[in-house]
Amino acid sequence: MTSNHEQLEQVSPGFDELQASHREYEKRLEELKQKAWLTPNEELEEKRLKKLKLQIKDQMANLRRAAS
């Protein structure tokens, strides 16, 4: 019997890459959150990372549904 993770890898070999990107974006967002204030470029980066992180979360959810 295969695990859910193995099923996800069979459906989409890039699932681990999505997870890694999600963790990377989360780490950078935490770094930005620790700052007392953000530069305008950092504010743009924060918004961009939040959007990318949400897109990846949606992609992973879709893959999980497809593997079920």
Number of C-alpha atoms within 10 A of each C-alpha: 5 7 8 12 13 14 17 21 15 12 14 15 12 13 20 14 11 17 15 12 15 20 13 14 20 15 12 13 18 12 10 16 12 9 9 6 10 14 9 9 9 13 13 12 16 19 13 13 18 16 13 15 21 13 14 19 15 12 14 20 12 11 17 17 10 12 16 8
